[in-house]
Amino acid sequence: MKTAVIDVGSNSVRYALITPETVIADKELNGTVLADGLFFSGGLAPAAMARTIDAIDAFCRKARLAGADEIFVFATEAVRSARNGKEFVDGVLSRTGIAVDVIDGATEAEIGFLGASLDARSPVAVFDIGGASCEIVCGVNGEINYKKSRPIGCVRLRDGARGIRSKAEELIARAIPDDIPKALCATGIGGSATALGAMAHCPDKYDPQKTHASVVTREFLEKVADRFFAGENMKESFPCLIPSRAAIIGYGALAAMFILDALRLDDFTVSERDNMEGYYEYRKKVV
């Protein structure tokens, strides 16, 4: 049984073909920046919708050629918060014949934890800094006891802060929950966490085998933020980054620092298992 999972994020569209034997899915990515301008307009820009629908359609075609028995497409904060999110969902259905599952923030947090749970120690905090939102989930022995989604994704921070570090820090500080329970360790999942792991451990070329289970320190995050807000060309310095990620990675580093500070931790472990594997497990539970 082959299941194609397509994650429509605020910064990128990702694709994976998953079977019951899959531990870490082989993911492909197209950086479409669906949330571009969402902070100001409250809506998805026509050009961003068009290139994102193109990417979804291409991945659906690939899944069918690969013999996928089912194709799931799920969308997160950019689509659920946009005033014209339905227009985007209708566009995907018209082009591909597949209904997009627009998940709420609580579900987004849950599937991130489900995906990373094989790597979780107890008690653990799992966070995912996306393009438009950040999910923070805590659990003990695989059971969730805390989950929140906050509107502080990297694309949204870029639009709100306009390159000013102090403004970005102000936005993050206002959004980070003050009731996060204590955890012995933190696991970072998703594009920001894996990109930061690659920058620390395989800066010349992204290698999921090297990023998975790697550790990113708060000290390294501080250096990334310093270099980013000083105007350094991050793509040139870290070829492992795709251009759309290089343009916002400093905001991800800042958000990760604030999360670690809230948890009173000095580092986090990167997991290549994330909400894509988690969504697959979630669908198995609810079907």
C-alpha positions in Angstrom: 0.0 0.0 0.0 1.6 3.3 -1.1 0.3 6.6 0.2 1.4 9.9 -1.2 1.3 12.8 1.3 1.6 16.4 0.1 2.1 19.0 2.8 1.0 22.5 1.6 3.0 24.8 3.9 3.4 28.5 4.1 6.9 28.5 2.6 7.0 25.3 0.6 5.1 22.3 -0.7 6.5 18.9 0.2 5.9 15.4 -1.2 6.6 11.9 0.1 5.5 8.4 -0.8 4.9 6.5 2.4 4.4 2.8 3.0 3.7 0.9 6.3 7.4 0.1 6.4 8.6 3.7 6.1 10.5 5.1 9.1 11.8 8.4 7.6 10.1 9.4 4.4 12.2 10.6 1.4 10.8 14.1 1.0 10.9 16.4 -2.0 10.3 20.1 -1.8 9.2 23.1 -3.9 9.6 26.5 -2.2 6.5 28.3 -3.5 6.1 30.8 -0.5 2.4 30.6 -0.5 2.2 33.0 2.5 4.1 35.8 0.7 2.4 39.0 1.7 -0.2 37.3 3.9 0.9 39.4 7.0 -0.2 42.7 5.3 -3.2 41.7 3.1 -4.8 38.9 5.0 -5.1 36.9 1.8 -3.1 34.7 -0.5 -1.6 36.4 -3.5 -2.8 35.2 -6.9 0.7 34.5 -8.1 1.6 32.6 -4.9 -1.6 30.5 -5.3 -0.9 29.8 -8.9 2.7 28.5 -8.4 1.6 26.5 -5.3 -1.2 24.8 -7.2 1.3 24.1 -10.0 3.5 22.4 -7.5 0.7 20.3 -6.0 -0.5 19.2 -9.4 3.1 18.1 -10.4 3.4 16.1 -7.2 0.0 14.5 -7.7 1.0 13.5 -11.2 4.3 12.0 -9.8 2.3 10.1 -7.2 0.1 8.5 -9.7 3.0 7.6 -11.9 4.6 5.9 -8.9 1.5 3.8 -8.3 0.2 5.6 -5.2 -3.0 3.9 -3.9 -4.1 7.1 -2.3 -3.1 10.7 -2.3 -3.6 13.0 0.7 -3.1 16.8 0.5 -3.2 18.8 3.7 -2.7 22.5 4.3 -1.8 24.5 7.4 -1.8 28.1 8.7 -1.5 30.0 5.5 -4.6 28.5 4.0 -6.7 28.3 7.2 -6.0 31.9 8.1 -6.3 33.5 4.7 -9.6 35.2 3.8 -9.5 33.6 0.4 -8.3 30.2 1.6 -11.5 28.6 0.0 -10.5 30.0 -3.4 -7.2 28.2 -3.1 -8.7 24.9 -2.0 -11.3 25.1 -4.8 -8.4 25.7 -7.3 -6.6 22.6 -6.1 -9.7 20.5 -6.4 -10.4 21.8 -9.8 -6.9 21.1 -11.1 -6.2 17.8 -9.3 -9.5 16.3 -8.3 -8.3 16.0 -4.7 -9.9 17.8 -1.8 -7.4 19.6 0.5 -7.6 18.8 4.2 -7.2 22.2 5.9 -6.2 21.2 9.4 -6.6 23.3 12.5 -3.7 24.4 14.7 -4.3 21.7 17.3 -4.2 19.0 14.7 -1.1 20.5 13.1 0.6 20.3 16.5 -0.6 16.7 17.1 0.7 15.4 13.8 4.1 17.0 14.3 4.3 15.2 17.6 3.1 11.9 16.1 5.8 12.2 13.4 8.6 12.8 15.8 7.4 10.4 18.5 9.8 7.6 17.5 12.6 10.0 18.4 11.1 11.4 21.5 12.6 11.0 24.9 10.4 11.5 27.9 9.3 14.2 28.8 9.9 16.0 25.5 8.9 19.2 23.8 8.5 19.1 20.0 8.4 22.3 18.0 7.9 23.1 14.3 8.6 26.7 13.1 6.8 26.9 9.8 6.2 29.8 7.4 3.1 31.2 9.0 2.9 29.5 12.4 4.8 27.7 15.1 3.6 24.6 16.8 4.8 23.6 20.3 3.8 20.2 21.7 4.8 18.5 24.9 4.3 14.9 25.9 5.4 12.1 28.2 5.9 8.5 26.9 4.3 9.4 23.6 1.2 10.9 25.1 0.5 14.6 24.5 -0.2 16.8 27.5 0.2 20.2 25.9 -0.2 21.6 22.4 -0.4 25.1 21.0 -0.1 26.8 17.6 1.1 30.4 17.4 1.2 32.8 14.4 5.0 33.3 14.4 6.2 31.5 11.2 9.2 32.7 9.4 7.4 34.2 6.4 5.0 36.1 8.6 7.9 37.3 10.8 9.8 38.5 7.7 6.8 40.5 6.5 6.1 41.9 10.0 9.6 42.8 11.0 11.0 43.9 7.5 14.5 42.9 8.4 14.6 44.6 11.8 15.8 42.2 14.4 14.4 44.0 17.4 10.9 44.0 15.8 11.1 40.3 15.0 12.1 39.6 18.6 9.2 41.7 19.8 6.8 39.8 17.7 8.2 36.4 18.8 8.2 37.4 22.5 4.5 38.4 22.3 3.6 35.1 20.7 5.6 32.5 22.7 3.3 30.9 25.3 4.2 31.5 28.9 2.7 28.2 30.1 4.9 25.7 28.3 5.6 22.8 30.7 9.1 21.7 31.6 10.8 19.2 29.3 14.0 17.3 29.6 14.8 17.8 26.0 13.5 19.5 22.8 13.0 18.1 19.3 12.8 20.4 16.3 11.0 19.3 13.2 10.1 20.8 9.8 11.9 23.1 7.4 13.4 25.6 9.9 14.8 22.9 12.2 16.2 20.7 9.5 17.7 23.7 7.7 19.4 24.8 10.9 20.6 21.2 11.5 22.1 21.1 8.0 23.8 24.5 8.4 25.4 23.2 11.6 26.4 19.7 10.3 26.4 19.6 6.5 26.6 23.2 5.3 27.7 22.5 1.7 25.0 20.0 0.8 21.8 19.0 2.5 22.0 15.4 3.8 19.1 14.1 5.8 21.3 11.3 7.2 23.5 13.9 8.8 20.7 16.2 10.0 18.6 13.5 11.5 19.3 13.2 15.3 21.9 16.1 15.0 22.0 18.6 17.8 21.7 22.4 17.3 22.9 24.6 20.1 21.6 27.9 21.2 25.0 29.3 20.7 24.9 28.3 17.0 21.4 29.8 16.6 22.7 33.1 18.0 25.5 33.1 15.4 23.1 32.4 12.6 20.8 35.2 13.7 23.8 37.6 14.0 25.0 36.8 10.5 21.5 36.9 8.9 20.6 40.3 10.4 24.0 41.7 9.5 23.0 41.2 5.9 25.1 38.2 5.1 24.2 36.2 2.0 23.1 33.0 3.7 22.7 30.9 0.5 26.3 31.7 -0.4 27.6 30.9 3.0 25.4 27.8 3.4 24.8 26.1 0.0 22.7 23.5 1.8 19.8 26.0 1.9 17.3 26.4 -0.8 16.9 30.2 -1.8 13.4 30.6 -0.2 14.7 29.1 3.1 17.9 31.2 3.0 15.8 34.4 2.8 14.0 33.7 6.1 16.3 31.4 8.1 17.4 34.1 10.6 13.8 34.4 11.8 13.7 30.6 12.3 16.9 30.9 14.4 15.4 33.7 16.5 12.2 31.8 17.1 14.1 28.6 18.1 16.2 30.6 20.6 13.1 32.0 22.2 11.6 28.5 22.4 14.7 27.1 24.0 14.8 30.0 26.5 11.1 29.3 27.4 12.0 25.6 28.0 15.3 26.5 29.8 17.3 24.3 27.5 20.5 25.0 25.6 20.0 22.9 22.5 17.5 20.8 20.5 17.7 17.6 18.5 16.6 17.6 14.9 14.2 15.0 13.6 13.7 14.3 9.9 10.4 12.6 10.9 7.8 15.3 11.1 4.2 16.2 10.3 4.3 14.3 7.0 4.9 11.0 8.7 2.6 12.3 11.4 -0.2 13.0 9.0 0.1 9.5 7.6 -0.2 8.0 11.1 -3.1 10.4 11.9 -5.1 9.3 8.9 -4.5 5.7 9.9 -6.0 6.5 13.3 -9.1 8.4 12.1 -10.0 6.1 9.1 
